[in-house]
Amino acid sequence: MRQRELFVQRIAARAGVDLSAAASWLLARLEESPETSPAQLAVSYDVDPVRLADALTELRSKGLVSPQSQEVTAAGHQVLERLGAARRAGLAELLADWSPEQHRDLSEFLRRVAGALVPDAPHR
């Protein structure tokens, strides 16, 4: 299992979200770009298209994405909020003894990486 997938699984577990890593990742991507299909995302991110199709089925079965479109539902937004909070908490624990003021470049890099893995849900 790749590190990124393991990281996303840990975030989902911390958030108490019963989603596969692929579904957690896809939920965040659909929030960012609802007009982009899972097939297009598979090409853009070099991910197995069958895996993303399965992830979309998982999201729809849990009511996190509309059955008629790729729109994230209110329940999906709640899950994204929980994933974002879990991501921030995990990073805070990892960096508890680290001073961002002393390492500004690294601080900015970590902020971007964390957002790319599981972005914060937009405030609605």
C-alpha positions, 0 to 999 in steps of 0.5 A: 500500500502506498504511503499516500493511501495509508495516510488517507486511511488513517485520516478516515479512521481518526475522523470515524468515517467508514470510507475506503481511501479511494472514496475519501480521496474521490469525495474531496476531488469531486468537491473541488471539481464536480464537473470532472468525471472519475474517468477524467480524474483517473487519467489526470492522477494516474489512478485505476479508473475501475477503482474510482468507479468503485469509489463513486459507487461507495460514495453514492451508496452512503448518500455522500454523492448524489445518485444522479450526478457527482454533486457532493450532498450535505452528508458528504460535506459533513464527512469532508468537514470531519476529514479536514478536522482529523487531518489538522489534528493529526498534523498538529500531533506530528508537529507538536514540538515543531516551531513553524516560525523557525521553518516558514518554508516547511510550514507552507509546504506542509499546509499545501500537502495537507490540503492536497491530501484531504482538502478542507471542505468549503464553508457553506 
